[in-house]
Amino acid sequence: MTHAPVSNLVTATGLEPAVEPASSSGSTDRKARKNAEKARKKKLAKDSKPKITWNAVRAQRALLFMAVPLLLYQILFKYVPVYGWAIAFQDYKPGRGGIFNQEWVGFENFVDLFTGVNGERFRRVVVNTLGQSLLTLVVGTVGAIALALLLNEVKNLPFKRVLQNITYMPHFLSWVIVASLASVALSLPSSGGFINQALMSLGIVQEPVMFLTEPNHFWGIVAGTSLWKELGWNTILYLAAITAIDPAQYEAAEVDGAGRYRKMWNITLPGIRPTIVVLLIINCGWILTTNFELPYFLGNGLIAERAETIDVFVLRYGYQLGNYSLAVVAGIFKTIVAIILVGAANQAAKRLNQETLV
Protein backbone atom coordinates (compact mmCIF):
# COMPACT_ATOMS: atom_id res chain seq x y z
CA MET A 1 0.00 0.00 0.00
CA THR A 2 1.46 3.31 -1.14
CA HIS A 3 1.23 6.57 0.74
CA ALA A 4 0.29 9.73 -1.20
CA PRO A 5 2.46 12.77 -0.66
CA VAL A 6 1.19 15.37 1.76
CA SER A 7 0.95 17.96 -1.03
CA ASN A 8 -1.39 15.68 -3.00
CA LEU A 9 -3.61 15.15 0.04
CA VAL A 10 -3.86 18.92 0.55
CA THR A 11 -4.86 19.34 -3.09
CA ALA A 12 -7.43 16.58 -2.91
CA THR A 13 -9.10 17.60 0.33
CA GLY A 14 -8.76 21.36 0.03
CA LEU A 15 -7.55 21.51 3.63
CA GLU A 16 -4.25 22.77 4.88
CA PRO A 17 -2.54 21.07 7.79
CA ALA A 18 -2.45 23.07 11.00
CA VAL A 19 0.94 24.53 11.70
CA GLU A 20 2.03 24.73 15.30
CA PRO A 21 3.40 28.17 16.08
CA ALA A 22 6.94 28.30 17.30
CA SER A 23 7.18 28.73 21.02
CA SER A 24 9.56 31.66 20.61
CA SER A 25 7.02 33.58 18.55
CA GLY A 26 3.99 32.81 20.72
CA SER A 27 4.00 36.20 22.50
CA THR A 28 4.44 38.00 19.17
CA ASP A 29 1.43 36.17 17.71
CA ARG A 30 -0.68 37.03 20.74
CA LYS A 31 0.25 40.70 20.45
CA ALA A 32 -0.55 40.65 16.75
CA ARG A 33 -3.97 39.08 17.39
CA LYS A 34 -4.65 41.57 20.18
CA ASN A 35 -3.73 44.53 17.97
CA ALA A 36 -5.87 43.14 15.16
CA GLU A 37 -8.82 42.77 17.54
CA LYS A 38 -8.38 46.37 18.76
CA ALA A 39 -8.23 47.63 15.17
CA ARG A 40 -11.39 45.67 14.32
CA LYS A 41 -13.30 47.08 17.31
CA LYS A 42 -12.14 50.60 16.50
CA LYS A 43 -13.28 50.21 12.89
CA LEU A 44 -16.67 48.86 14.01
CA ALA A 45 -17.10 51.76 16.44
CA LYS A 46 -16.19 54.24 13.73
CA ASP A 47 -18.57 52.68 11.22
CA SER A 48 -21.40 52.60 13.77
CA LYS A 49 -21.26 56.36 14.36
CA PRO A 50 -24.05 58.16 12.49
CA LYS A 51 -22.81 60.41 9.72
CA ILE A 52 -24.05 63.99 9.68
CA THR A 53 -25.58 64.86 6.33
CA TRP A 54 -27.63 67.79 5.05
CA ASN A 55 -30.68 65.55 4.95
CA ALA A 56 -30.25 64.75 8.65
CA VAL A 57 -29.78 68.45 9.48
CA ARG A 58 -32.87 69.37 7.47
CA ALA A 59 -34.90 66.67 9.24
CA GLN A 60 -33.86 68.05 12.66
CA ARG A 61 -34.18 71.75 11.79
CA ALA A 62 -36.95 72.34 14.36
CA LEU A 63 -34.76 71.04 17.19
CA LEU A 64 -31.79 73.03 15.92
CA PHE A 65 -33.83 76.25 15.90
CA MET A 66 -34.92 75.54 19.47
CA ALA A 67 -31.26 75.22 20.45
CA VAL A 68 -30.29 78.61 18.99
CA PRO A 69 -31.30 80.70 22.08
CA LEU A 70 -29.30 78.43 24.38
CA LEU A 71 -26.33 78.58 22.03
CA LEU A 72 -26.47 82.38 21.96
CA TYR A 73 -26.70 82.44 25.75
CA GLN A 74 -23.60 80.29 26.05
CA ILE A 75 -21.65 82.43 23.58
CA LEU A 76 -22.71 85.70 25.22
CA PHE A 77 -22.06 84.74 28.84
CA LYS A 78 -19.39 82.04 28.55
CA TYR A 79 -17.18 82.93 25.60
CA VAL A 80 -17.45 86.69 25.08
CA PRO A 81 -16.21 87.47 28.63
CA VAL A 82 -13.03 85.49 27.94
CA TYR A 83 -11.47 88.67 26.53
CA GLY A 84 -11.37 89.85 30.15
CA TRP A 85 -8.54 87.38 30.72
CA ALA A 86 -6.31 90.18 29.45
CA ILE A 87 -6.58 91.67 32.96
CA ALA A 88 -4.39 88.83 34.21
CA PHE A 89 -1.49 90.25 32.19
CA GLN A 90 -2.02 93.84 33.33
CA ASP A 91 -1.65 95.97 36.43
CA TYR A 92 -5.35 96.64 36.23
CA LYS A 93 -6.69 99.85 37.81
CA PRO A 94 -10.33 100.74 37.09
CA GLY A 95 -9.56 104.47 37.15
CA ARG A 96 -7.35 104.27 34.07
CA GLY A 97 -10.27 103.59 31.76
CA GLY A 98 -10.98 100.58 29.59
CA ILE A 99 -9.30 97.22 29.61
CA PHE A 100 -6.89 98.18 26.85
CA ASN A 101 -5.72 101.37 28.59
CA GLN A 102 -3.90 99.46 31.32
CA GLU A 103 -0.22 98.81 31.99
CA TRP A 104 0.87 95.41 30.67
CA VAL A 105 3.07 93.41 33.06
CA GLY A 106 3.27 90.01 31.34
CA PHE A 107 3.26 87.00 33.67
CA GLU A 108 4.11 89.03 36.76
CA ASN A 109 0.68 88.43 38.32
CA PHE A 110 1.03 84.66 37.83
CA VAL A 111 4.42 84.68 39.55
CA ASP A 112 3.04 86.78 42.43
CA LEU A 113 0.08 84.48 42.96
CA PHE A 114 2.08 81.25 43.13
CA THR A 115 5.39 82.40 44.64
CA GLY A 116 4.79 85.92 45.96
CA VAL A 117 3.47 87.21 49.25
CA ASN A 118 0.22 85.27 48.88
CA GLY A 119 1.88 82.20 47.34
CA GLU A 120 1.91 80.03 50.46
CA ARG A 121 -1.66 80.96 51.32
CA PHE A 122 -2.85 80.26 47.77
CA ARG A 123 -1.20 76.83 47.74
CA ARG A 124 -2.95 76.05 51.03
CA VAL A 125 -6.36 77.08 49.69
CA VAL A 126 -5.79 74.89 46.61
CA VAL A 127 -5.23 71.92 48.91
CA ASN A 128 -8.35 72.83 50.90
CA THR A 129 -10.41 73.12 47.72
CA LEU A 130 -9.18 69.76 46.42
CA GLY A 131 -9.78 68.06 49.76
CA GLN A 132 -13.31 69.38 50.19
CA SER A 133 -14.26 68.71 46.56
CA LEU A 134 -12.87 65.18 46.39
CA LEU A 135 -14.43 64.18 49.72
CA THR A 136 -17.78 65.68 48.68
CA LEU A 137 -17.59 63.95 45.28
CA VAL A 138 -16.80 60.53 46.73
CA VAL A 139 -19.38 60.72 49.51
CA GLY A 140 -22.04 62.19 47.21
CA THR A 141 -21.50 59.65 44.42
CA VAL A 142 -21.46 56.62 46.71
CA GLY A 143 -24.48 57.90 48.65
CA ALA A 144 -26.50 58.65 45.51
CA ILE A 145 -25.76 55.23 43.99
CA ALA A 146 -26.66 53.46 47.24
CA LEU A 147 -29.91 55.40 47.60
CA ALA A 148 -30.85 54.75 43.96
CA LEU A 149 -30.27 51.01 44.44
CA LEU A 150 -32.37 50.96 47.60
CA LEU A 151 -35.19 53.00 46.10
CA ASN A 152 -35.23 50.67 43.11
CA GLU A 153 -35.97 47.77 45.46
CA VAL A 154 -39.00 49.49 47.00
CA LYS A 155 -42.02 47.86 45.39
CA ASN A 156 -44.69 49.99 47.11
CA LEU A 157 -44.98 52.87 44.60
CA PRO A 158 -46.79 55.40 46.85
CA PHE A 159 -44.25 54.86 49.62
CA LYS A 160 -41.42 55.11 47.07
CA ARG A 161 -42.73 58.48 45.80
CA VAL A 162 -42.94 59.81 49.36
CA LEU A 163 -39.33 58.79 50.01
CA GLN A 164 -38.19 60.42 46.79
CA ASN A 165 -39.97 63.67 47.58
CA ILE A 166 -38.48 63.77 51.08
CA THR A 167 -34.95 63.29 49.76
CA TYR A 168 -35.44 65.81 46.91
CA MET A 169 -36.75 68.66 49.10
CA PRO A 170 -33.42 69.89 50.58
CA HIS A 171 -32.10 70.53 47.06
CA PHE A 172 -34.49 73.46 46.68
CA LEU A 173 -33.24 75.21 49.82
CA SER A 174 -30.81 78.08 49.46
CA TRP A 175 -27.22 77.37 50.52
CA VAL A 176 -27.51 80.29 52.93
CA ILE A 177 -30.39 78.54 54.70
CA VAL A 178 -28.53 75.23 54.64
CA ALA A 179 -25.44 76.88 56.17
CA SER A 180 -27.61 78.37 58.93
CA LEU A 181 -29.22 75.00 59.65
CA ALA A 182 -25.81 73.32 59.75
CA SER A 183 -24.50 75.99 62.12
CA VAL A 184 -27.38 75.42 64.54
CA ALA A 185 -27.16 71.61 64.27
CA LEU A 186 -23.43 71.66 65.07
CA SER A 187 -23.68 74.11 67.97
CA LEU A 188 -23.82 73.34 71.67
CA PRO A 189 -26.86 71.47 73.07
CA SER A 190 -27.98 74.62 74.89
CA SER A 191 -28.21 76.39 71.53
CA GLY A 192 -30.17 73.64 69.79
CA GLY A 193 -27.26 71.49 68.63
CA PHE A 194 -29.05 68.17 68.26
CA ILE A 195 -25.96 66.42 66.84
CA ASN A 196 -24.08 66.93 70.10
CA GLN A 197 -27.17 65.88 72.02
CA ALA A 198 -27.40 62.64 70.02
CA LEU A 199 -23.69 61.86 70.42
CA MET A 200 -23.85 62.40 74.17
CA SER A 201 -27.04 60.35 74.52
CA LEU A 202 -25.41 57.43 72.71
CA GLY A 203 -22.30 57.71 74.87
CA ILE A 204 -20.01 58.40 71.91
CA VAL A 205 -18.71 61.60 73.50
CA GLN A 206 -18.71 62.70 77.11
CA GLU A 207 -18.87 66.45 76.47
CA PRO A 208 -20.02 68.60 73.54
CA VAL A 209 -17.72 68.81 70.51
CA MET A 210 -16.94 72.27 69.17
CA PHE A 211 -17.28 71.28 65.53
CA LEU A 212 -16.94 74.80 64.09
CA THR A 213 -13.80 75.64 66.04
CA GLU A 214 -11.74 72.52 65.24
CA PRO A 215 -10.10 72.65 61.77
CA ASN A 216 -9.91 68.87 61.31
CA HIS A 217 -13.71 68.54 61.30
CA PHE A 218 -14.45 71.11 58.60
CA TRP A 219 -13.95 69.00 55.45
CA GLY A 220 -16.30 66.38 56.86
CA ILE A 221 -18.85 69.07 57.73
CA VAL A 222 -18.81 70.35 54.14
CA ALA A 223 -19.13 66.83 52.70
CA GLY A 224 -21.91 65.83 55.10
CA THR A 225 -23.92 69.00 54.56
CA SER A 226 -23.61 68.71 50.77
CA LEU A 227 -24.66 65.05 50.99
CA TRP A 228 -27.80 65.94 52.95
CA LYS A 229 -28.77 68.68 50.52
CA GLU A 230 -28.03 66.99 47.18
CA LEU A 231 -28.42 63.27 47.92
CA GLY A 232 -31.95 62.87 46.60
CA TRP A 233 -31.40 65.12 43.60
CA ASN A 234 -28.29 63.21 42.52
CA THR A 235 -30.20 59.94 42.43
CA ILE A 236 -32.45 61.08 39.58
CA LEU A 237 -30.02 60.18 36.79
CA TYR A 238 -29.13 56.85 38.40
CA LEU A 239 -32.80 55.90 38.78
CA ALA A 240 -33.38 56.84 35.14
CA ALA A 241 -30.44 54.65 34.11
CA ILE A 242 -31.81 51.75 36.16
CA THR A 243 -35.16 51.92 34.36
CA ALA A 244 -33.32 51.36 31.04
CA ILE A 245 -32.02 47.94 32.16
CA ASP A 246 -33.80 45.02 30.48
CA PRO A 247 -36.19 43.40 33.03
CA ALA A 248 -35.49 40.02 31.41
CA GLN A 249 -32.05 40.05 33.04
CA TYR A 250 -33.64 40.23 36.50
CA GLU A 251 -36.07 37.45 35.63
CA ALA A 252 -33.27 35.21 34.40
CA ALA A 253 -31.21 35.92 37.52
CA GLU A 254 -34.21 35.14 39.75
CA VAL A 255 -34.71 31.82 37.97
CA ASP A 256 -31.06 31.02 38.66
CA GLY A 257 -31.65 31.68 42.34
CA ALA A 258 -30.03 35.11 42.67
CA GLY A 259 -31.20 37.24 45.58
CA ARG A 260 -31.70 40.99 45.73
CA TYR A 261 -28.14 41.83 46.65
CA ARG A 262 -26.73 39.51 43.98
CA LYS A 263 -28.94 41.14 41.35
CA MET A 264 -27.82 44.58 42.51
CA TRP A 265 -24.16 43.63 42.19
CA ASN A 266 -24.29 41.64 38.94
CA ILE A 267 -27.06 43.42 37.00
CA THR A 268 -27.96 46.86 38.33
CA LEU A 269 -24.46 48.20 38.99
CA PRO A 270 -23.02 47.03 35.63
CA GLY A 271 -26.13 48.44 33.92
CA ILE A 272 -25.60 51.95 35.33
CA ARG A 273 -21.79 51.88 35.05
CA PRO A 274 -21.74 54.05 31.88
CA THR A 275 -23.81 56.70 33.66
CA ILE A 276 -21.51 56.61 36.69
CA VAL A 277 -18.39 57.00 34.53
CA VAL A 278 -19.78 59.89 32.48
CA LEU A 279 -20.94 61.76 35.59
CA LEU A 280 -17.55 61.28 37.23
CA ILE A 281 -15.82 62.68 34.14
CA ILE A 282 -18.09 65.72 34.16
CA ASN A 283 -17.62 66.26 37.90
CA CYS A 284 -13.83 66.23 37.44
CA GLY A 285 -14.23 69.62 35.77
CA TRP A 286 -15.74 71.04 38.97
CA ILE A 287 -13.05 69.82 41.36
CA LEU A 288 -11.68 73.34 41.94
CA THR A 289 -15.14 74.94 41.87
CA THR A 290 -16.27 73.75 45.25
CA ASN A 291 -19.24 75.14 47.13
CA PHE A 292 -18.65 78.81 48.02
CA GLU A 293 -21.37 79.44 50.59
CA LEU A 294 -20.48 76.77 53.15
CA PRO A 295 -16.78 77.73 53.55
CA TYR A 296 -17.73 81.41 53.54
CA PHE A 297 -20.56 81.28 56.09
CA LEU A 298 -19.31 78.44 58.30
CA GLY A 299 -15.63 79.38 58.21
CA ASN A 300 -14.02 81.58 60.84
CA GLY A 301 -10.58 82.64 61.96
CA LEU A 302 -10.07 79.53 64.09
CA ILE A 303 -10.49 77.12 61.18
CA ALA A 304 -9.40 79.34 58.27
CA GLU A 305 -6.41 77.11 57.51
CA ARG A 306 -8.78 74.24 56.56
CA ALA A 307 -11.90 76.19 55.56
CA GLU A 308 -10.63 78.79 53.08
CA THR A 309 -11.09 77.79 49.42
CA ILE A 310 -10.03 79.38 46.14
CA ASP A 311 -13.31 81.26 45.73
CA VAL A 312 -13.15 82.67 49.26
CA PHE A 313 -9.49 83.61 48.73
CA VAL A 314 -10.35 85.43 45.48
CA LEU A 315 -13.16 87.34 47.19
CA ARG A 316 -11.05 88.44 50.16
CA TYR A 317 -7.69 89.11 48.52
CA GLY A 318 -8.86 89.91 45.03
CA TYR A 319 -12.12 91.83 44.77
CA GLN A 320 -12.33 93.28 48.29
CA LEU A 321 -8.75 94.62 48.10
CA GLY A 322 -9.13 95.82 44.51
CA ASN A 323 -6.56 93.34 43.17
CA TYR A 324 -8.64 92.31 40.16
CA SER A 325 -5.65 90.92 38.25
CA LEU A 326 -5.03 88.37 41.01
CA ALA A 327 -8.68 87.30 40.89
CA VAL A 328 -8.54 86.76 37.12
CA VAL A 329 -5.29 84.76 37.41
CA ALA A 330 -6.97 82.45 39.93
CA GLY A 331 -9.91 82.03 37.54
CA ILE A 332 -7.60 81.12 34.66
CA PHE A 333 -5.82 78.61 36.89
CA LYS A 334 -9.13 76.94 37.76
CA THR A 335 -10.17 76.75 34.11
CA ILE A 336 -6.89 75.23 32.93
CA VAL A 337 -6.89 72.64 35.72
CA ALA A 338 -10.53 71.75 34.95
CA ILE A 339 -9.73 71.18 31.27
CA ILE A 340 -6.75 69.00 32.15
CA LEU A 341 -8.73 66.93 34.66
CA VAL A 342 -11.65 66.35 32.31
CA GLY A 343 -9.32 65.38 29.48
CA ALA A 344 -7.33 63.03 31.70
CA ALA A 345 -10.46 61.40 33.12
CA ASN A 346 -11.93 61.00 29.63
CA GLN A 347 -8.71 59.42 28.35
CA ALA A 348 -8.52 57.08 31.35
CA ALA A 349 -12.11 55.95 30.75
CA LYS A 350 -11.31 55.35 27.07
CA ARG A 351 -8.29 53.19 27.96
CA LEU A 352 -10.48 51.17 30.33
CA ASN A 353 -13.08 50.69 27.55
CA GLN A 354 -15.70 52.69 29.47
CA GLU A 355 -18.15 55.31 28.27
CA THR A 356 -16.55 58.67 27.46
CA LEU A 357 -17.70 62.19 26.69
CA VAL A 358 -15.94 62.31 23.32
C-alpha positions as MATLAB code, in Angstrom:
seq = 'MTHAPVSNLVTATGLEPAVEPASSSGSTDRKARKNAEKARKKKLAKDSKPKITWNAVRAQRALLFMAVPLLLYQILFKYVPVYGWAIAFQDYKPGRGGIFNQEWVGFENFVDLFTGVNGERFRRVVVNTLGQSLLTLVVGTVGAIALALLLNEVKNLPFKRVLQNITYMPHFLSWVIVASLASVALSLPSSGGFINQALMSLGIVQEPVMFLTEPNHFWGIVAGTSLWKELGWNTILYLAAITAIDPAQYEAAEVDGAGRYRKMWNITLPGIRPTIVVLLIINCGWILTTNFELPYFLGNGLIAERAETIDVFVLRYGYQLGNYSLAVVAGIFKTIVAIILVGAANQAAKRLNQETLV';
ca = [
       0.000    0.000    0.000;
       1.464    3.309   -1.136;
       1.230    6.573    0.738;
       0.288    9.730   -1.199;
       2.462   12.772   -0.659;
       1.187   15.372    1.758;
       0.953   17.960   -1.028;
      -1.394   15.678   -2.995;
      -3.612   15.154    0.045;
      -3.864   18.918    0.549;
      -4.861   19.345   -3.087;
      -7.435   16.581   -2.907;
      -9.096   17.603    0.331;
      -8.757   21.361    0.034;
      -7.545   21.509    3.628;
      -4.248   22.767    4.876;
      -2.545   21.072    7.793;
      -2.453   23.073   10.995;
       0.941   24.526   11.698;
       2.027   24.731   15.297;
       3.404   28.168   16.083;
       6.940   28.297   17.301;
       7.184   28.729   21.023;
       9.563   31.664   20.611;
       7.024   33.585   18.546;
       3.988   32.815   20.725;
       4.001   36.199   22.500;
       4.440   37.997   19.175;
       1.428   36.169   17.710;
      -0.680   37.031   20.745;
       0.255   40.695   20.453;
      -0.554   40.651   16.750;
      -3.969   39.085   17.395;
      -4.645   41.572   20.184;
      -3.729   44.531   17.971;
      -5.872   43.144   15.163;
      -8.818   42.774   17.538;
      -8.384   46.371   18.761;
      -8.231   47.626   15.170;
     -11.386   45.668   14.319;
     -13.296   47.078   17.313;
     -12.138   50.604   16.499;
     -13.280   50.209   12.895;
     -16.668   48.859   14.006;
     -17.104   51.764   16.445;
     -16.185   54.239   13.729;
     -18.565   52.676   11.222;
     -21.401   52.596   13.772;
     -21.262   56.358   14.364;
     -24.046   58.159   12.485;
     -22.814   60.410    9.717;
     -24.053   63.993    9.681;
     -25.584   64.861    6.325;
     -27.630   67.792    5.055;
     -30.680   65.552    4.952;
     -30.252   64.747    8.650;
     -29.781   68.447    9.477;
     -32.872   69.369    7.466;
     -34.897   66.675    9.243;
     -33.862   68.046   12.656;
     -34.184   71.750   11.793;
     -36.951   72.338   14.365;
     -34.756   71.041   17.194;
     -31.786   73.034   15.916;
     -33.830   76.251   15.896;
     -34.919   75.537   19.468;
     -31.255   75.219   20.454;
     -30.287   78.605   18.987;
     -31.301   80.703   22.075;
     -29.305   78.428   24.380;
     -26.330   78.583   22.028;
     -26.469   82.377   21.956;
     -26.705   82.440   25.748;
     -23.597   80.290   26.050;
     -21.655   82.435   23.581;
     -22.714   85.700   25.223;
     -22.064   84.737   28.844;
     -19.389   82.040   28.546;
     -17.175   82.931   25.596;
     -17.452   86.693   25.077;
     -16.207   87.474   28.629;
     -13.027   85.495   27.936;
     -11.470   88.667   26.527;
     -11.373   89.846   30.154;
      -8.541   87.383   30.721;
      -6.307   90.184   29.445;
      -6.578   91.670   32.956;
      -4.393   88.827   34.214;
      -1.489   90.255   32.191;
      -2.024   93.836   33.333;
      -1.648   95.975   36.426;
      -5.354   96.642   36.234;
      -6.691   99.848   37.809;
     -10.330  100.736   37.091;
      -9.555  104.473   37.150;
      -7.349  104.270   34.069;
     -10.270  103.594   31.763;
     -10.981  100.575   29.594;
      -9.304   97.220   29.610;
      -6.890   98.176   26.848;
      -5.718  101.370   28.588;
      -3.895   99.462   31.316;
      -0.218   98.809   31.986;
       0.872   95.410   30.672;
       3.069   93.405   33.063;
       3.266   90.013   31.342;
       3.257   87.002   33.674;
       4.108   89.026   36.763;
       0.677   88.426   38.321;
       1.030   84.664   37.830;
       4.418   84.683   39.555;
       3.042   86.782   42.431;
       0.076   84.483   42.957;
       2.085   81.252   43.132;
       5.385   82.404   44.639;
       4.792   85.925   45.962;
       3.465   87.215   49.249;
       0.222   85.266   48.878;
       1.884   82.202   47.337;
       1.913   80.034   50.457;
      -1.660   80.961   51.315;
      -2.846   80.255   47.767;
      -1.199   76.831   47.739;
      -2.947   76.047   51.029;
      -6.362   77.080   49.692;
      -5.790   74.891   46.608;
      -5.230   71.920   48.908;
      -8.353   72.826   50.901;
     -10.406   73.116   47.720;
      -9.183   69.756   46.417;
      -9.780   68.061   49.756;
     -13.310   69.384   50.191;
     -14.259   68.711   46.557;
     -12.869   65.180   46.395;
     -14.429   64.182   49.716;
     -17.775   65.684   48.680;
     -17.588   63.954   45.281;
     -16.797   60.529   46.730;
     -19.383   60.716   49.509;
     -22.039   62.187   47.211;
     -21.495   59.646   44.423;
     -21.464   56.617   46.711;
     -24.478   57.897   48.648;
     -26.499   58.653   45.510;
     -25.765   55.235   43.988;
     -26.655   53.455   47.237;
     -29.914   55.402   47.600;
     -30.846   54.746   43.962;
     -30.269   51.008   44.444;
     -32.372   50.964   47.602;
     -35.194   53.003   46.096;
     -35.233   50.672   43.110;
     -35.967   47.774   45.457;
     -38.997   49.491   46.998;
     -42.024   47.861   45.387;
     -44.693   49.992   47.108;
     -44.984   52.868   44.599;
     -46.794   55.398   46.853;
     -44.246   54.856   49.621;
     -41.422   55.111   47.067;
     -42.728   58.476   45.798;
     -42.942   59.806   49.358;
     -39.328   58.789   50.012;
     -38.187   60.415   46.789;
     -39.966   63.671   47.578;
     -38.483   63.765   51.081;
     -34.954   63.287   49.762;
     -35.443   65.806   46.913;
     -36.751   68.658   49.098;
     -33.422   69.887   50.580;
     -32.097   70.530   47.056;
     -34.489   73.462   46.680;
     -33.244   75.206   49.820;
     -30.806   78.077   49.464;
     -27.224   77.370   50.516;
     -27.508   80.288   52.931;
     -30.393   78.540   54.701;
     -28.527   75.228   54.643;
     -25.440   76.878   56.166;
     -27.613   78.370   58.929;
     -29.224   74.996   59.653;
     -25.811   73.322   59.754;
     -24.500   75.992   62.124;
     -27.379   75.415   64.535;
     -27.157   71.606   64.269;
     -23.428   71.660   65.071;
     -23.679   74.107   67.971;
     -23.823   73.341   71.675;
     -26.864   71.468   73.071;
     -27.979   74.620   74.887;
     -28.207   76.388   71.529;
     -30.169   73.637   69.791;
     -27.259   71.486   68.629;
     -29.051   68.167   68.262;
     -25.961   66.420   66.843;
     -24.079   66.929   70.104;
     -27.172   65.876   72.021;
     -27.397   62.644   70.017;
     -23.692   61.862   70.422;
     -23.851   62.404   74.166;
     -27.042   60.355   74.520;
     -25.408   57.435   72.705;
     -22.302   57.711   74.871;
     -20.014   58.397   71.912;
     -18.706   61.601   73.500;
     -18.711   62.698   77.109;
     -18.865   66.446   76.471;
     -20.023   68.604   73.536;
     -17.723   68.809   70.509;
     -16.935   72.270   69.173;
     -17.278   71.284   65.528;
     -16.941   74.800   64.089;
     -13.804   75.638   66.036;
     -11.743   72.517   65.242;
     -10.102   72.651   61.772;
      -9.912   68.870   61.313;
     -13.711   68.544   61.300;
     -14.447   71.108   58.597;
     -13.953   68.997   55.452;
     -16.300   66.380   56.858;
     -18.852   69.071   57.730;
     -18.815   70.348   54.136;
     -19.129   66.833   52.695;
     -21.905   65.835   55.095;
     -23.916   69.003   54.556;
     -23.612   68.706   50.767;
     -24.660   65.054   50.988;
     -27.802   65.938   52.948;
     -28.772   68.678   50.519;
     -28.030   66.987   47.182;
     -28.423   63.272   47.925;
     -31.950   62.872   46.602;
     -31.399   65.122   43.604;
     -28.288   63.211   42.521;
     -30.197   59.940   42.430;
     -32.447   61.085   39.579;
     -30.025   60.180   36.786;
     -29.131   56.853   38.400;
     -32.800   55.900   38.784;
     -33.382   56.837   35.141;
     -30.441   54.649   34.110;
     -31.806   51.754   36.161;
     -35.160   51.918   34.357;
     -33.317   51.365   31.042;
     -32.022   47.942   32.158;
     -33.798   45.019   30.484;
     -36.189   43.402   33.029;
     -35.494   40.018   31.415;
     -32.051   40.053   33.044;
     -33.637   40.232   36.501;
     -36.072   37.446   35.627;
     -33.274   35.206   34.402;
     -31.210   35.923   37.521;
     -34.207   35.142   39.748;
     -34.715   31.825   37.967;
     -31.058   31.019   38.656;
     -31.654   31.677   42.343;
     -30.034   35.110   42.674;
     -31.205   37.237   45.583;
     -31.702   40.994   45.731;
     -28.138   41.830   46.646;
     -26.726   39.514   43.978;
     -28.942   41.142   41.354;
     -27.817   44.582   42.511;
     -24.162   43.630   42.194;
     -24.293   41.643   38.940;
     -27.058   43.422   36.996;
     -27.957   46.857   38.327;
     -24.456   48.195   38.992;
     -23.019   47.029   35.631;
     -26.126   48.440   33.924;
     -25.596   51.947   35.329;
     -21.791   51.880   35.052;
     -21.736   54.047   31.883;
     -23.810   56.703   33.664;
     -21.506   56.612   36.687;
     -18.393   57.005   34.529;
     -19.784   59.891   32.478;
     -20.939   61.762   35.590;
     -17.545   61.285   37.228;
     -15.817   62.678   34.137;
     -18.091   65.724   34.156;
     -17.618   66.262   37.896;
     -13.834   66.235   37.443;
     -14.233   69.622   35.769;
     -15.736   71.037   38.967;
     -13.052   69.820   41.358;
     -11.681   73.336   41.943;
     -15.142   74.941   41.872;
     -16.274   73.746   45.253;
     -19.236   75.140   47.126;
     -18.654   78.809   48.019;
     -21.373   79.436   50.591;
     -20.478   76.766   53.153;
     -16.776   77.735   53.547;
     -17.730   81.411   53.538;
     -20.557   81.279   56.087;
     -19.307   78.442   58.300;
     -15.629   79.377   58.207;
     -14.016   81.580   60.842;
     -10.578   82.641   61.959;
     -10.070   79.526   64.092;
     -10.487   77.119   61.181;
      -9.404   79.337   58.270;
      -6.407   77.112   57.513;
      -8.780   74.237   56.555;
     -11.896   76.189   55.556;
     -10.635   78.787   53.079;
     -11.088   77.789   49.421;
     -10.034   79.384   46.144;
     -13.314   81.263   45.730;
     -13.152   82.673   49.257;
      -9.488   83.609   48.732;
     -10.352   85.431   45.484;
     -13.163   87.342   47.191;
     -11.047   88.437   50.163;
      -7.686   89.106   48.522;
      -8.865   89.914   45.025;
     -12.116   91.833   44.775;
     -12.330   93.275   48.289;
      -8.754   94.624   48.102;
      -9.134   95.821   44.512;
      -6.564   93.335   43.167;
      -8.641   92.310   40.155;
      -5.652   90.924   38.248;
      -5.032   88.374   41.010;
      -8.682   87.304   40.891;
      -8.537   86.759   37.121;
      -5.294   84.755   37.413;
      -6.969   82.450   39.928;
      -9.911   82.025   37.544;
      -7.599   81.120   34.662;
      -5.820   78.612   36.892;
      -9.135   76.938   37.763;
     -10.166   76.755   34.109;
      -6.891   75.227   32.935;
      -6.895   72.640   35.721;
     -10.530   71.748   34.946;
      -9.733   71.176   31.265;
      -6.746   68.995   32.151;
      -8.727   66.930   34.664;
     -11.652   66.345   32.312;
      -9.320   65.383   29.477;
      -7.330   63.027   31.698;
     -10.465   61.397   33.115;
     -11.934   60.998   29.633;
      -8.711   59.422   28.355;
      -8.521   57.082   31.347;
     -12.108   55.950   30.749;
     -11.310   55.349   27.075;
      -8.285   53.192   27.956;
     -10.479   51.172   30.328;
     -13.077   50.687   27.552;
     -15.700   52.690   29.468;
     -18.150   55.312   28.275;
     -16.548   58.666   27.457;
     -17.701   62.194   26.690;
     -15.939   62.314   23.317;
];
